[in-house]
Amino acid sequence: IMGCTEITMLIGQGDFDIPVFDTTRIHAEAAIDFALS
């Protein structure tokens, strides 16, 4: 069973006609921005 953090290992933007967002990356970058502010 693949969870949301593993999905990006199998699929990418090229697999879809609509935008795909890497939510793990988005959350990690937001956490870093918050920690550094």
Distance bins in CASP14 RR format, pairs under 12 A and 6 or more apart:
PFRMAT RR
TARGET T0000
AUTHOR 0000-0000-0000
RMODE 2
METHOD distances of the structure
MODEL  1
1 7 0 0 0 0 0 1 0 0 0 0 0
2 8 0 0 0 0 1 0 0 0 0 0 0
2 9 0 0 0 0 1 0 0 0 0 0 0
2 10 1 0 0 1 0 0 0 0 0 0 0
2 11 0 0 0 0 1 0 0 0 0 0 0
3 9 0 0 0 0 0 1 0 0 0 0 0
3 10 0 0 0 0 0 1 0 0 0 0 0
3 11 0 0 0 0 0 1 0 0 0 0 0
3 23 0 0 0 0 0 1 0 0 0 0 0
3 24 0 0 0 0 0 1 0 0 0 0 0
4 10 0 0 0 0 0 1 0 0 0 0 0
4 11 0 0 0 0 0 1 0 0 0 0 0
4 20 0 0 0 0 0 1 0 0 0 0 0
4 21 0 0 0 0 0 1 0 0 0 0 0
4 22 0 0 0 0 1 0 0 0 0 0 0
4 23 1 0 0 1 0 0 0 0 0 0 0
4 24 1 0 0 1 0 0 0 0 0 0 0
4 25 0 0 0 0 0 1 0 0 0 0 0
4 26 0 0 0 0 0 1 0 0 0 0 0
4 27 0 0 0 0 0 1 0 0 0 0 0
5 22 0 0 0 0 1 0 0 0 0 0 0
5 23 0 0 0 0 1 0 0 0 0 0 0
5 24 1 0 1 0 0 0 0 0 0 0 0
5 25 0 0 0 0 0 1 0 0 0 0 0
5 26 0 0 0 0 0 1 0 0 0 0 0
5 27 0 0 0 0 1 0 0 0 0 0 0
5 28 0 0 0 0 0 1 0 0 0 0 0
6 22 0 0 0 0 0 1 0 0 0 0 0
6 23 0 0 0 0 0 1 0 0 0 0 0
6 24 0 0 0 0 1 0 0 0 0 0 0
7 15 0 0 0 0 0 1 0 0 0 0 0
7 16 0 0 0 0 0 1 0 0 0 0 0
7 20 0 0 0 0 1 0 0 0 0 0 0
7 21 0 0 0 0 0 1 0 0 0 0 0
7 22 0 0 0 0 1 0 0 0 0 0 0
7 23 0 0 0 0 1 0 0 0 0 0 0
7 24 0 0 0 0 1 0 0 0 0 0 0
8 14 0 0 0 0 0 1 0 0 0 0 0
8 15 0 0 0 0 0 1 0 0 0 0 0
8 20 0 0 0 0 1 0 0 0 0 0 0
8 21 0 0 0 0 1 0 0 0 0 0 0
8 22 1 0 1 0 0 0 0 0 0 0 0
8 23 0 0 0 0 1 0 0 0 0 0 0
8 24 1 0 0 1 0 0 0 0 0 0 0
8 25 0 0 0 0 1 0 0 0 0 0 0
8 26 0 0 0 0 0 1 0 0 0 0 0
9 22 0 0 0 0 0 1 0 0 0 0 0
9 24 0 0 0 0 0 1 0 0 0 0 0
10 20 0 0 0 0 0 1 0 0 0 0 0
11 20 1 0 0 1 0 0 0 0 0 0 0
11 21 0 0 0 0 0 1 0 0 0 0 0
11 22 0 0 0 0 0 1 0 0 0 0 0
12 18 0 0 0 0 0 1 0 0 0 0 0
12 19 0 0 0 0 0 1 0 0 0 0 0
12 20 1 0 1 0 0 0 0 0 0 0 0
12 21 0 0 0 0 0 1 0 0 0 0 0
12 22 0 0 0 0 1 0 0 0 0 0 0
13 19 1 0 0 1 0 0 0 0 0 0 0
13 20 1 0 1 0 0 0 0 0 0 0 0
13 21 0 0 0 0 1 0 0 0 0 0 0
13 22 0 0 0 0 1 0 0 0 0 0 0
14 20 1 0 0 1 0 0 0 0 0 0 0
20 26 0 0 0 0 0 1 0 0 0 0 0
21 27 0 0 0 0 0 1 0 0 0 0 0
21 29 0 0 0 0 0 1 0 0 0 0 0
22 28 0 0 0 0 1 0 0 0 0 0 0
22 29 0 0 0 0 1 0 0 0 0 0 0
23 29 0 0 0 0 0 1 0 0 0 0 0
23 30 0 0 0 0 0 1 0 0 0 0 0
24 30 0 0 0 0 0 1 0 0 0 0 0
24 31 0 0 0 0 0 1 0 0 0 0 0
25 31 0 0 0 0 0 1 0 0 0 0 0
25 32 0 0 0 0 0 1 0 0 0 0 0
26 32 0 0 0 0 0 1 0 0 0 0 0
26 33 0 0 0 0 0 1 0 0 0 0 0
27 33 0 0 0 0 0 1 0 0 0 0 0
27 34 0 0 0 0 0 1 0 0 0 0 0
28 34 0 0 0 0 0 1 0 0 0 0 0
28 35 0 0 0 0 0 1 0 0 0 0 0
29 35 0 0 0 0 0 1 0 0 0 0 0
29 36 0 0 0 0 0 1 0 0 0 0 0
30 36 0 0 0 0 0 1 0 0 0 0 0
30 37 0 0 0 0 0 1 0 0 0 0 0
31 37 0 0 0 0 0 1 0 0 0 0 0
END
